[in-house]
Amino acid sequence: MQKPIIIAEIGVNYHDIAVKNNISPMQAAKLMITEAIDAGVDVVKFQSYKANMIAARNSPAYWDTTEETLTNQRELFCKYDSFGEEDYAQLKVYCQEKGVEFMSTPFDVQTAKYVNKLVERHKIASADITNTILLREIGSYKKPVILSTGASTHGEIEEAVNILMGAGAKQVTLLHCVLEYPTPIQDANLSKIIALKMDFNNAIIGYSDHTKYNLDMLVTAWMVGANVIEKHFTLDKRIPGNDHYHAADPTDIKEFLNKVEYLRTIIGCDDDPYSTINEQSARMYARRGVYLRRNVVFGQKMRSDDIIPLRPLGDGITPKELEQYVSKGAKWKISSSPGEQVFQGDCE
């Protein structure tokens, strides 16, 4: 099994990290990028939006308000929508310098237009899976698209994929996702990863996790077929509100990747699962060769009861090869006594 692509969903968590560390939001965003890279991620992802382009004034919360106490979506988004095109362009340059892929999820067409200038591939949030206007816009950019599928039916996913591909998207990656913040482990429903792999076999399948960090959750998602793992990322899970409480920190990411490498060692190479390179000595010494049970004479017709199969095979012939000689009426080309091993060339 291959290592999964790891997307660190920084989102807008840098705002709280900036307050905690008494630094600017841009400094905090760059700090989080650096920490994510050091942890081993492949992609860092932000969220590009303006609150009034996402939610109406009356937009009730759908998260656990004991974790994030704000009960209005627009009010929450207003706290974190200060970055604009120039800020994300600066972060894109920083990511290029650091050698990590930059992504940012746009939530409206206007934002998608400038994000498209900065990304190699797009991410669309679960909540926009029925936003056909945004789907067609992003599909028209003719880039790979990652689409989260939280709270979606099979029909909605299928329609979204058809719209994206029909508009020109090069490749679609579907992320199983549960829009429950945080997601209790009993609601994770990782079997949906298997279902997505079966039902959408032309798509890459992954997992966007909203449970509180759980190593078994991420490992299981990978083991059942998630080729992409997206996880909210923070430098301090103790910060109240927003996405910190269900995020992973650098130590968590390292733990997960170390476990993946360990399990890959156990699972082995799926390029050639029948390889026996490390078993060559066993093939030579634990397998049976052909040894004489009694005296044989040159020119005598070979019989099965002339021999006994014994270890080791070494450079001798196998019982299978002996049977082929006997079936063809072969004759001994040696005269030898019991206990001697039979080699190629001892029979004709």
VOBALO-38171 format. One record per residue (C-alpha): residue number from 1; residue in one letter; x, y, z. Coordinates in Angstrom, 1 decimal. Example, Ala and Ser with C-alpha at 12.3 -4.5 7.8 and 13.67 -1.06 7.14 Angstrom:
! residues 2
<atom n="1" res="A" east="12.3" north="-4.5" up="7.8"/>
<atom n="2" res="S" east="13.7" north="-1.1" up="7.1"/>
This chain:
! residues 348
<atom n="1" res="M" east="0.0" north="0.0" up="0.0"/>
<atom n="2" res="Q" east="1.2" north="3.5" up="-0.8"/>
<atom n="3" res="K" east="1.6" north="6.2" up="1.7"/>
<atom n="4" res="P" east="-1.5" north="8.5" up="1.6"/>
<atom n="5" res="I" east="-1.3" north="12.1" up="0.6"/>
<atom n="6" res="I" east="-1.7" north="14.1" up="3.7"/>
<atom n="7" res="I" east="-3.5" north="17.5" up="3.6"/>
<atom n="8" res="A" east="-3.1" north="19.7" up="6.6"/>
<atom n="9" res="E" east="-6.3" north="21.8" up="6.8"/>
<atom n="10" res="I" east="-5.0" north="24.9" up="8.4"/>
<atom n="11" res="G" east="-8.2" north="26.6" up="7.4"/>
<atom n="12" res="V" east="-8.4" north="29.9" up="9.4"/>
<atom n="13" res="N" east="-6.8" north="28.5" up="12.6"/>
<atom n="14" res="Y" east="-3.8" north="30.8" up="12.1"/>
<atom n="15" res="H" east="-6.0" north="33.7" up="13.5"/>
<atom n="16" res="D" east="-6.1" north="32.1" up="17.0"/>
<atom n="17" res="I" east="-2.5" north="31.0" up="16.8"/>
<atom n="18" res="A" east="-1.6" north="34.7" up="16.1"/>
<atom n="19" res="V" east="-3.5" north="35.8" up="19.2"/>
<atom n="20" res="K" east="-1.9" north="33.1" up="21.4"/>
<atom n="21" res="N" east="1.7" north="33.9" up="20.2"/>
<atom n="22" res="N" east="1.2" north="37.7" up="19.9"/>
<atom n="23" res="I" east="2.2" north="37.7" up="16.3"/>
<atom n="24" res="S" east="0.5" north="38.8" up="13.1"/>
<atom n="25" res="P" east="-1.9" north="36.4" up="11.3"/>
<atom n="26" res="M" east="0.5" north="36.2" up="8.4"/>
<atom n="27" res="Q" east="3.4" north="35.3" up="10.7"/>
<atom n="28" res="A" east="1.1" north="32.7" up="12.3"/>
<atom n="29" res="A" east="0.0" north="31.2" up="8.9"/>
<atom n="30" res="K" east="3.7" north="30.9" up="7.9"/>
<atom n="31" res="L" east="4.5" north="29.3" up="11.2"/>
<atom n="32" res="M" east="1.8" north="26.7" up="10.8"/>
<atom n="33" res="I" east="3.0" north="26.0" up="7.2"/>
<atom n="34" res="T" east="6.5" north="25.4" up="8.5"/>
<atom n="35" res="E" east="5.3" north="23.2" up="11.4"/>
<atom n="36" res="A" east="3.1" north="21.2" up="9.0"/>
<atom n="37" res="I" east="6.0" north="20.6" up="6.6"/>
<atom n="38" res="D" east="8.2" north="19.5" up="9.5"/>
<atom n="39" res="A" east="5.5" north="17.0" up="10.5"/>
<atom n="40" res="G" east="5.6" north="15.5" up="7.0"/>
<atom n="41" res="V" east="2.5" north="16.7" up="5.2"/>
<atom n="42" res="D" east="2.2" north="16.9" up="1.5"/>
<atom n="43" res="V" east="-0.3" north="19.8" up="1.2"/>
<atom n="44" res="V" east="-1.3" north="22.8" up="3.3"/>
<atom n="45" res="K" east="-4.8" north="24.1" up="2.8"/>
<atom n="46" res="F" east="-6.5" north="27.3" up="3.8"/>
<atom n="47" res="Q" east="-10.1" north="28.6" up="3.4"/>
<atom n="48" res="S" east="-10.7" north="31.7" up="1.3"/>
<atom n="49" res="Y" east="-13.9" north="33.4" up="1.9"/>
<atom n="50" res="K" east="-15.9" north="36.5" up="3.0"/>
<atom n="51" res="A" east="-18.6" north="35.9" up="5.6"/>
<atom n="52" res="N" east="-21.3" north="37.6" up="3.6"/>
<atom n="53" res="M" east="-20.7" north="35.4" up="0.6"/>
<atom n="54" res="I" east="-21.2" north="32.2" up="2.7"/>
<atom n="55" res="A" east="-24.0" north="32.7" up="5.1"/>
<atom n="56" res="A" east="-27.2" north="34.8" up="5.5"/>
<atom n="57" res="R" east="-27.7" north="36.9" up="8.7"/>
<atom n="58" res="N" east="-29.9" north="34.1" up="10.1"/>
<atom n="59" res="S" east="-27.7" north="31.1" up="9.7"/>
<atom n="60" res="P" east="-27.9" north="28.7" up="12.7"/>
<atom n="61" res="A" east="-24.9" north="26.7" up="13.9"/>
<atom n="62" res="Y" east="-24.5" north="23.0" up="12.9"/>
<atom n="63" res="W" east="-21.6" north="22.3" up="15.2"/>
<atom n="64" res="D" east="-21.3" north="21.4" up="18.9"/>
<atom n="65" res="T" east="-21.9" north="24.7" up="20.7"/>
<atom n="66" res="T" east="-20.2" north="23.4" up="23.8"/>
<atom n="67" res="E" east="-17.0" north="23.4" up="21.8"/>
<atom n="68" res="E" east="-17.6" north="26.5" up="19.6"/>
<atom n="69" res="T" east="-20.0" north="28.7" up="21.5"/>
<atom n="70" res="L" east="-21.1" north="31.0" up="18.6"/>
<atom n="71" res="T" east="-24.5" north="30.0" up="17.4"/>
<atom n="72" res="N" east="-24.6" north="31.9" up="14.1"/>
<atom n="73" res="Q" east="-22.6" north="31.0" up="11.1"/>
<atom n="74" res="R" east="-22.1" north="34.5" up="9.7"/>
<atom n="75" res="E" east="-20.9" north="35.7" up="13.1"/>
<atom n="76" res="L" east="-18.3" north="32.9" up="13.2"/>
<atom n="77" res="F" east="-17.1" north="33.5" up="9.7"/>
<atom n="78" res="C" east="-16.8" north="37.2" up="10.3"/>
<atom n="79" res="K" east="-14.1" north="36.5" up="12.9"/>
<atom n="80" res="Y" east="-11.8" north="34.8" up="10.4"/>
<atom n="81" res="D" east="-12.3" north="36.4" up="7.0"/>
<atom n="82" res="S" east="-9.6" north="39.1" up="7.0"/>
<atom n="83" res="F" east="-7.3" north="37.6" up="4.5"/>
<atom n="84" res="G" east="-7.7" north="38.4" up="0.8"/>
<atom n="85" res="E" east="-6.2" north="37.6" up="-2.6"/>
<atom n="86" res="E" east="-2.8" north="39.3" up="-1.8"/>
<atom n="87" res="D" east="-2.5" north="37.5" up="1.5"/>
<atom n="88" res="Y" east="-3.1" north="34.1" up="-0.1"/>
<atom n="89" res="A" east="-0.7" north="35.0" up="-3.0"/>
<atom n="90" res="Q" east="2.0" north="35.7" up="-0.4"/>
<atom n="91" res="L" east="1.3" north="32.3" up="1.3"/>
<atom n="92" res="K" east="1.5" north="30.6" up="-2.1"/>
<atom n="93" res="V" east="5.0" north="32.0" up="-2.7"/>
<atom n="94" res="Y" east="6.0" north="30.9" up="0.8"/>
<atom n="95" res="C" east="4.8" north="27.4" up="0.1"/>
<atom n="96" res="Q" east="6.7" north="27.3" up="-3.1"/>
<atom n="97" res="E" east="9.9" north="28.4" up="-1.3"/>
<atom n="98" res="K" east="9.3" north="25.7" up="1.3"/>
<atom n="99" res="G" east="8.5" north="22.9" up="-1.2"/>
<atom n="100" res="V" east="4.9" north="22.1" up="-0.2"/>
<atom n="101" res="E" east="1.7" north="22.3" up="-2.2"/>
<atom n="102" res="F" east="-0.6" north="25.2" up="-1.5"/>
<atom n="103" res="M" east="-4.3" north="24.9" up="-1.6"/>
<atom n="104" res="S" east="-7.3" north="27.0" up="-0.5"/>
<atom n="105" res="T" east="-11.0" north="26.2" up="-0.6"/>
<atom n="106" res="P" east="-13.0" north="28.9" up="-2.2"/>
<atom n="107" res="F" east="-16.7" north="29.3" up="-1.2"/>
<atom n="108" res="D" east="-18.0" north="31.5" up="-4.0"/>
<atom n="109" res="V" east="-17.3" north="32.1" up="-7.7"/>
<atom n="110" res="Q" east="-15.5" north="35.5" up="-7.3"/>
<atom n="111" res="T" east="-13.0" north="33.9" up="-4.8"/>
<atom n="112" res="A" east="-12.6" north="30.8" up="-6.9"/>
<atom n="113" res="K" east="-11.4" north="33.0" up="-9.8"/>
<atom n="114" res="Y" east="-8.4" north="34.4" up="-7.8"/>
<atom n="115" res="V" east="-7.7" north="31.1" up="-6.0"/>
<atom n="116" res="N" east="-7.4" north="29.4" up="-9.4"/>
<atom n="117" res="K" east="-4.4" north="31.5" up="-10.1"/>
<atom n="118" res="L" east="-2.7" north="30.1" up="-7.0"/>
<atom n="119" res="V" east="-3.4" north="26.4" up="-6.9"/>
<atom n="120" res="E" east="-2.6" north="23.3" up="-8.9"/>
<atom n="121" res="R" east="-5.8" north="21.7" up="-7.9"/>
<atom n="122" res="H" east="-9.0" north="22.8" up="-6.2"/>
<atom n="123" res="K" east="-10.9" north="21.7" up="-3.1"/>
<atom n="124" res="I" east="-14.6" north="22.0" up="-2.8"/>
<atom n="125" res="A" east="-16.3" north="21.8" up="0.6"/>
<atom n="126" res="S" east="-19.0" north="19.3" up="1.4"/>
<atom n="127" res="A" east="-21.6" north="22.1" up="1.9"/>
<atom n="128" res="D" east="-21.1" north="23.1" up="-1.8"/>
<atom n="129" res="I" east="-21.7" north="19.7" up="-3.3"/>
<atom n="130" res="T" east="-25.1" north="20.9" up="-4.6"/>
<atom n="131" res="N" east="-23.8" north="24.4" up="-5.5"/>
<atom n="132" res="T" east="-24.0" north="23.8" up="-9.2"/>
<atom n="133" res="I" east="-22.9" north="27.3" up="-10.0"/>
<atom n="134" res="L" east="-19.6" north="26.9" up="-8.1"/>
<atom n="135" res="L" east="-19.1" north="23.3" up="-9.4"/>
<atom n="136" res="R" east="-19.3" north="24.4" up="-13.0"/>
<atom n="137" res="E" east="-17.0" north="27.4" up="-12.4"/>
<atom n="138" res="I" east="-14.3" north="25.3" up="-10.8"/>
<atom n="139" res="G" east="-14.7" north="22.4" up="-13.3"/>
<atom n="140" res="S" east="-14.2" north="24.9" up="-16.1"/>
<atom n="141" res="Y" east="-10.6" north="25.6" up="-14.9"/>
<atom n="142" res="K" east="-9.7" north="22.1" up="-16.1"/>
<atom n="143" res="K" east="-7.7" north="21.2" up="-13.1"/>
<atom n="144" res="P" east="-8.0" north="18.3" up="-10.7"/>
<atom n="145" res="V" east="-10.7" north="18.7" up="-8.0"/>
<atom n="146" res="I" east="-11.0" north="17.3" up="-4.5"/>
<atom n="147" res="L" east="-14.6" north="17.2" up="-3.4"/>
<atom n="148" res="S" east="-15.7" north="16.4" up="0.1"/>
<atom n="149" res="T" east="-19.0" north="14.4" up="0.4"/>
<atom n="150" res="G" east="-20.3" north="15.1" up="3.9"/>
<atom n="151" res="A" east="-24.1" north="14.9" up="4.3"/>
<atom n="152" res="S" east="-24.5" north="13.8" up="0.7"/>
<atom n="153" res="T" east="-26.5" north="11.0" up="-0.9"/>
<atom n="154" res="H" east="-25.1" north="8.8" up="-3.6"/>
<atom n="155" res="G" east="-27.2" north="10.7" up="-6.2"/>
<atom n="156" res="E" east="-25.9" north="14.1" up="-5.1"/>
<atom n="157" res="I" east="-22.3" north="12.9" up="-5.3"/>
<atom n="158" res="E" east="-22.9" north="11.3" up="-8.7"/>
<atom n="159" res="E" east="-24.5" north="14.5" up="-10.0"/>
<atom n="160" res="A" east="-21.6" north="16.7" up="-8.7"/>
<atom n="161" res="V" east="-19.0" north="14.5" up="-10.3"/>
<atom n="162" res="N" east="-20.8" north="14.6" up="-13.6"/>
<atom n="163" res="I" east="-21.0" north="18.4" up="-13.4"/>
<atom n="164" res="L" east="-17.3" north="18.8" up="-12.6"/>
<atom n="165" res="M" east="-16.2" north="16.3" up="-15.3"/>
<atom n="166" res="G" east="-18.6" north="17.7" up="-17.8"/>
<atom n="167" res="A" east="-17.3" north="21.2" up="-17.2"/>
<atom n="168" res="G" east="-13.7" north="20.1" up="-17.8"/>
<atom n="169" res="A" east="-12.2" north="18.9" up="-14.5"/>
<atom n="170" res="K" east="-9.2" north="16.7" up="-15.1"/>
<atom n="171" res="Q" east="-9.6" north="14.3" up="-12.2"/>
<atom n="172" res="V" east="-12.0" north="14.1" up="-9.2"/>
<atom n="173" res="T" east="-11.0" north="13.0" up="-5.8"/>
<atom n="174" res="L" east="-13.9" north="12.2" up="-3.4"/>
<atom n="175" res="L" east="-13.3" north="12.5" up="0.3"/>
<atom n="176" res="H" east="-15.6" north="10.7" up="2.7"/>
<atom n="177" res="C" east="-16.6" north="13.2" up="5.3"/>
<atom n="178" res="V" east="-19.1" north="13.6" up="8.2"/>
<atom n="179" res="L" east="-20.4" north="17.1" up="8.8"/>
<atom n="180" res="E" east="-20.6" north="16.7" up="12.5"/>
<atom n="181" res="Y" east="-18.2" north="18.8" up="14.5"/>
<atom n="182" res="P" east="-16.7" north="17.0" up="16.3"/>
<atom n="183" res="T" east="-17.7" north="13.6" up="14.8"/>
<atom n="184" res="P" east="-18.2" north="10.9" up="17.5"/>
<atom n="185" res="I" east="-16.2" north="7.8" up="16.5"/>
<atom n="186" res="Q" east="-19.4" north="5.8" up="16.3"/>
<atom n="187" res="D" east="-20.6" north="8.2" up="13.5"/>
<atom n="188" res="A" east="-17.4" north="8.0" up="11.4"/>
<atom n="189" res="N" east="-18.9" north="5.4" up="9.1"/>
<atom n="190" res="L" east="-15.6" north="4.5" up="7.4"/>
<atom n="191" res="S" east="-17.4" north="1.8" up="5.4"/>
<atom n="192" res="K" east="-18.4" north="4.7" up="3.1"/>
<atom n="193" res="I" east="-14.8" north="4.8" up="1.9"/>
<atom n="194" res="I" east="-15.2" north="1.3" up="0.6"/>
<atom n="195" res="A" east="-18.6" north="2.1" up="-1.0"/>
<atom n="196" res="L" east="-17.1" north="5.2" up="-2.7"/>
<atom n="197" res="K" east="-14.3" north="3.1" up="-4.1"/>
<atom n="198" res="M" east="-16.8" north="0.6" up="-5.5"/>
<atom n="199" res="D" east="-19.3" north="3.1" up="-6.8"/>
<atom n="200" res="F" east="-16.9" north="5.7" up="-8.2"/>
<atom n="201" res="N" east="-14.0" north="3.6" up="-9.5"/>
<atom n="202" res="N" east="-12.8" north="6.4" up="-11.8"/>
<atom n="203" res="A" east="-12.2" north="8.7" up="-8.9"/>
<atom n="204" res="I" east="-9.5" north="8.8" up="-6.3"/>
<atom n="205" res="I" east="-11.0" north="8.2" up="-2.8"/>
<atom n="206" res="G" east="-9.9" north="9.7" up="0.5"/>
<atom n="207" res="Y" east="-11.1" north="10.8" up="3.9"/>
<atom n="208" res="S" east="-11.6" north="14.2" up="5.5"/>
<atom n="209" res="D" east="-11.7" north="13.6" up="9.3"/>
<atom n="210" res="H" east="-13.7" north="15.6" up="11.8"/>
<atom n="211" res="T" east="-13.3" north="13.3" up="14.8"/>
<atom n="212" res="K" east="-11.1" north="14.5" up="17.7"/>
<atom n="213" res="Y" east="-7.7" north="13.2" up="16.8"/>
<atom n="214" res="N" east="-7.7" north="9.4" up="16.9"/>
<atom n="215" res="L" east="-4.8" north="7.4" up="15.5"/>
<atom n="216" res="D" east="-6.9" north="4.3" up="15.0"/>
<atom n="217" res="M" east="-9.4" north="6.4" up="13.0"/>
<atom n="218" res="L" east="-6.8" north="7.7" up="10.5"/>
<atom n="219" res="V" east="-5.1" north="4.3" up="10.2"/>
<atom n="220" res="T" east="-8.3" north="2.5" up="9.6"/>
<atom n="221" res="A" east="-9.4" north="5.0" up="7.0"/>
<atom n="222" res="W" east="-6.1" north="4.4" up="5.1"/>
<atom n="223" res="M" east="-6.3" north="0.6" up="5.5"/>
<atom n="224" res="V" east="-9.8" north="0.5" up="4.0"/>
<atom n="225" res="G" east="-8.7" north="2.5" up="1.0"/>
<atom n="226" res="A" east="-8.3" north="6.2" up="1.6"/>
<atom n="227" res="N" east="-5.5" north="7.4" up="-0.7"/>
<atom n="228" res="V" east="-5.9" north="11.0" up="0.6"/>
<atom n="229" res="I" east="-6.2" north="12.0" up="4.3"/>
<atom n="230" res="E" east="-7.3" north="15.5" up="5.1"/>
<atom n="231" res="K" east="-7.2" north="16.6" up="8.7"/>
<atom n="232" res="H" east="-7.7" north="20.0" up="10.4"/>
<atom n="233" res="F" east="-4.4" north="21.2" up="11.7"/>
<atom n="234" res="T" east="-3.5" north="23.3" up="14.7"/>
<atom n="235" res="L" east="-0.5" north="24.0" up="16.9"/>
<atom n="236" res="D" east="-2.6" north="23.9" up="20.1"/>
<atom n="237" res="K" east="-5.7" north="21.7" up="20.4"/>
<atom n="238" res="R" east="-6.5" north="23.4" up="23.7"/>
<atom n="239" res="I" east="-7.5" north="26.6" up="22.0"/>
<atom n="240" res="P" east="-11.3" north="26.9" up="22.4"/>
<atom n="241" res="G" east="-13.7" north="27.2" up="19.5"/>
<atom n="242" res="N" east="-13.4" north="27.0" up="15.7"/>
<atom n="243" res="D" east="-11.5" north="24.0" up="14.4"/>
<atom n="244" res="H" east="-8.8" north="23.5" up="17.1"/>
<atom n="245" res="Y" east="-10.7" north="21.0" up="19.2"/>
<atom n="246" res="H" east="-11.0" north="18.4" up="16.4"/>
<atom n="247" res="A" east="-7.7" north="19.1" up="14.8"/>
<atom n="248" res="A" east="-4.3" north="17.3" up="14.7"/>
<atom n="249" res="D" east="-1.1" north="18.9" up="15.9"/>
<atom n="250" res="P" east="2.4" north="18.2" up="14.5"/>
<atom n="251" res="T" east="3.0" north="15.4" up="17.0"/>
<atom n="252" res="D" east="-0.2" north="13.7" up="15.9"/>
<atom n="253" res="I" east="0.7" north="13.9" up="12.2"/>
<atom n="254" res="K" east="4.2" north="12.5" up="12.9"/>
<atom n="255" res="E" east="2.6" north="9.7" up="14.9"/>
<atom n="256" res="F" east="0.2" north="8.8" up="12.1"/>
<atom n="257" res="L" east="2.9" north="8.8" up="9.5"/>
<atom n="258" res="N" east="5.2" north="6.7" up="11.6"/>
<atom n="259" res="K" east="2.4" north="4.2" up="12.0"/>
<atom n="260" res="V" east="1.8" north="4.2" up="8.3"/>
<atom n="261" res="E" east="5.4" north="3.4" up="7.5"/>
<atom n="262" res="Y" east="5.5" north="0.7" up="10.1"/>
<atom n="263" res="L" east="2.3" north="-0.9" up="8.7"/>
<atom n="264" res="R" east="3.6" north="-0.6" up="5.1"/>
<atom n="265" res="T" east="6.6" north="-2.6" up="6.2"/>
<atom n="266" res="I" east="4.3" north="-5.3" up="7.5"/>
<atom n="267" res="I" east="2.0" north="-5.2" up="4.5"/>
<atom n="268" res="G" east="4.8" north="-5.4" up="2.0"/>
<atom n="269" res="C" east="5.1" north="-4.5" up="-1.6"/>
<atom n="270" res="D" east="1.9" north="-4.7" up="-3.6"/>
<atom n="271" res="D" east="3.8" north="-4.3" up="-6.9"/>
<atom n="272" res="D" east="4.8" north="-8.0" up="-6.6"/>
<atom n="273" res="P" east="3.1" north="-9.7" up="-3.7"/>
<atom n="274" res="Y" east="4.4" north="-13.1" up="-4.8"/>
<atom n="275" res="S" east="8.0" north="-12.1" up="-4.5"/>
<atom n="276" res="T" east="10.1" north="-14.7" up="-2.6"/>
<atom n="277" res="I" east="13.5" north="-12.8" up="-2.6"/>
<atom n="278" res="N" east="13.9" north="-13.1" up="1.1"/>
<atom n="279" res="E" east="13.0" north="-16.8" up="1.1"/>
<atom n="280" res="Q" east="15.7" north="-18.0" up="-1.4"/>
<atom n="281" res="S" east="17.6" north="-20.0" up="1.3"/>
<atom n="282" res="A" east="14.3" north="-21.7" up="2.3"/>
<atom n="283" res="R" east="13.6" north="-22.5" up="-1.3"/>
<atom n="284" res="M" east="16.9" north="-24.3" up="-1.6"/>
<atom n="285" res="Y" east="17.2" north="-26.0" up="1.8"/>
<atom n="286" res="A" east="13.6" north="-26.5" up="3.1"/>
<atom n="287" res="R" east="12.2" north="-27.9" up="-0.2"/>
<atom n="288" res="R" east="12.9" north="-31.5" up="-1.2"/>
<atom n="289" res="G" east="15.2" north="-32.7" up="-3.8"/>
<atom n="290" res="V" east="15.4" north="-36.3" up="-5.2"/>
<atom n="291" res="Y" east="17.6" north="-38.9" up="-3.6"/>
<atom n="292" res="L" east="18.2" north="-42.5" up="-4.6"/>
<atom n="293" res="R" east="16.4" north="-45.1" up="-2.5"/>
<atom n="294" res="R" east="18.4" north="-48.0" up="-4.1"/>
<atom n="295" res="N" east="21.2" north="-48.7" up="-6.6"/>
<atom n="296" res="V" east="20.6" north="-47.6" up="-10.1"/>
<atom n="297" res="V" east="22.4" north="-48.6" up="-13.2"/>
<atom n="298" res="F" east="23.3" north="-46.5" up="-16.3"/>
<atom n="299" res="G" east="20.7" north="-47.1" up="-19.0"/>
<atom n="300" res="Q" east="18.1" north="-48.6" up="-16.6"/>
<atom n="301" res="K" east="14.6" north="-47.2" up="-17.0"/>
<atom n="302" res="M" east="13.7" north="-44.8" up="-14.3"/>
<atom n="303" res="R" east="11.0" north="-45.7" up="-11.8"/>
<atom n="304" res="S" east="9.3" north="-43.6" up="-9.1"/>
<atom n="305" res="D" east="10.3" north="-46.0" up="-6.4"/>
<atom n="306" res="D" east="13.9" north="-45.6" up="-7.3"/>
<atom n="307" res="I" east="14.0" north="-42.4" up="-5.3"/>
<atom n="308" res="I" east="12.9" north="-40.7" up="-2.1"/>
<atom n="309" res="P" east="12.1" north="-37.0" up="-1.7"/>
<atom n="310" res="L" east="14.3" north="-35.4" up="1.0"/>
<atom n="311" res="R" east="15.6" north="-32.0" up="2.0"/>
<atom n="312" res="P" east="17.5" north="-30.1" up="0.8"/>
<atom n="313" res="L" east="16.7" north="-29.4" up="-2.8"/>
<atom n="314" res="G" east="19.9" north="-27.4" up="-3.4"/>
<atom n="315" res="D" east="20.9" north="-27.6" up="-7.0"/>
<atom n="316" res="G" east="19.2" north="-30.9" up="-7.6"/>
<atom n="317" res="I" east="16.0" north="-31.7" up="-9.4"/>
<atom n="318" res="T" east="12.5" north="-31.5" up="-7.8"/>
<atom n="319" res="P" east="10.1" north="-34.4" up="-7.3"/>
<atom n="320" res="K" east="7.9" north="-32.7" up="-10.0"/>
<atom n="321" res="E" east="10.8" north="-32.9" up="-12.5"/>
<atom n="322" res="L" east="11.5" north="-36.5" up="-11.6"/>
<atom n="323" res="E" east="7.8" north="-37.4" up="-12.3"/>
<atom n="324" res="Q" east="8.1" north="-35.8" up="-15.7"/>
<atom n="325" res="Y" east="11.2" north="-37.9" up="-16.5"/>
<atom n="326" res="V" east="9.4" north="-41.1" up="-15.4"/>
<atom n="327" res="S" east="6.3" north="-40.3" up="-17.4"/>
<atom n="328" res="K" east="8.4" north="-39.9" up="-20.6"/>
<atom n="329" res="G" east="10.2" north="-43.2" up="-20.0"/>
<atom n="330" res="A" east="13.6" north="-41.7" up="-19.3"/>
<atom n="331" res="K" east="16.6" north="-43.7" up="-18.4"/>
<atom n="332" res="W" east="19.3" north="-43.2" up="-15.8"/>
<atom n="333" res="K" east="22.6" north="-41.7" up="-17.1"/>
<atom n="334" res="I" east="24.4" north="-42.7" up="-13.9"/>
<atom n="335" res="S" east="25.2" north="-45.7" up="-11.9"/>
<atom n="336" res="S" east="24.9" north="-44.9" up="-8.2"/>
<atom n="337" res="S" east="24.1" north="-46.1" up="-4.7"/>
<atom n="338" res="P" east="21.4" north="-45.3" up="-2.2"/>
<atom n="339" res="G" east="21.5" north="-41.8" up="-0.5"/>
<atom n="340" res="E" east="23.0" north="-40.0" up="-3.5"/>
<atom n="341" res="Q" east="21.2" north="-36.9" up="-4.8"/>
<atom n="342" res="V" east="19.9" north="-36.7" up="-8.4"/>
<atom n="343" res="F" east="20.9" north="-33.7" up="-10.5"/>
<atom n="344" res="Q" east="20.0" north="-32.4" up="-13.9"/>
<atom n="345" res="G" east="21.8" north="-34.6" up="-16.4"/>
<atom n="346" res="D" east="21.5" north="-37.8" up="-14.3"/>
<atom n="347" res="C" east="18.6" north="-38.9" up="-16.4"/>
<atom n="348" res="E" east="17.6" north="-38.7" up="-20.1"/>
